[in-house]
Amino acid sequence: MAFIYASTTQNPFQEMAFGAKAASAGDGKVTLNAAAPTGINGPAQVQLFRSAIRNSRDGIGLQSLAPDLFVRPLVQASDDDVQTVAVDAAPPPGTKTKLFIGNSNTEVGRALGEEFIKHVPAGTKGEVVIGNDIPGLRLLEQRIEGLTEVIKKERPELTIKGPLDSKSEPTDNYNAWNSIVKANPKAIAFLGVGGQDGVSLPLIQKQTGRKFLAGSCDIDPAALKAVKDGSLFALSSPEHWLKGYVALQLMIDAKRKGTKLPEGWWNPGTLVITSANVDEVMKRQVNEQSRTAFFKPIVDEQLANPTKYLKPLDQAN
């Protein structure tokens, strides 16, 4: 089997691959090809996927930031009788891939917004700057929609600026946020929706001595440390590990039993990480063994009750 993901260089994608590898290891009789480009590169990922069609014929999980590039490759896999599951981003229209394992990104953004307003008294005025790591990527746009919906409703006196392009690769993200922070000296908060924002914003606070509210999504180790030391008020986690695990386990089960994969949108859920639970999350993230042990009861419950987590594919948000 294979898990083809967007990049080896960023935590969100690594977490999904870790989950897929854990499902493979737990079975004990699955050979898994987990592969990704070094840095986001859609065409290079397509080549990895096409190779997997030839060499990983029992099933392929696909996590891509450029799903539109995979219409023909996904159709080719289906025509070659290779089962496929879309992970993190819904399968593009025109494919025969009918199972999507992904959280509600609208809920991820909404959860961050609900935590944000706890730190901003009603009636507060000022600018809130929002960054988008990959403009045009629908799943990040959904997070922004959820985030801004909460802020506009609950703190209407605030002025929302953005979303501004905050870039996705680590160095580019830091440089982009550094410029954004300098260009907005009166902003009271900077909020990101990607995995690297929670690393860059605390570092900028530390280096400049400037204090502002900062929050983000995903769970890079440096971002978790920032929640613990108070330089981030919260992280909204899409629980990427779960997505990778569930995708691989469902393909393994279907292959073992000779059954079809479930169809629809499987939503494993969202977790908000604050000072109240960051120690527990950091403990689970120590290594693969700690992740697997923590998630085992969650995975077992989800796999035992699929109808609780499945909705029609067109409801994915």
Buried (B, 14 or more C-beta within 10 A) or exposed (E): BBBBBBBBBBBBBBBBBBBBBBBBEBBEEBEBBBBBBEEBBBEBBBBBBBBBBEEBBBBBBBBBBBBEBBBEBBBBBBEEEBBBBBBBBBBBEEBEBBBBBBBBBBBBBBBBBBBBBEEBEEEBEBBBBBBBBBEEBBBBBBBBBBBBBBBEEBBEEBEBBBBBBBBBBBEBBBBBBBEBBEEBEEBBBBBBBBBBBBBBBBBBBEEEEEEBBBBBBBBBEBBBBBBBEEBBBBBBBBBBBBBBBBBBBBBBBBBEEEEEBBEBBBBBBBBBBBEEEBEEBBEBBEEEEEBBEBBEEBBEEBBEEEEEBBBEBEEBB
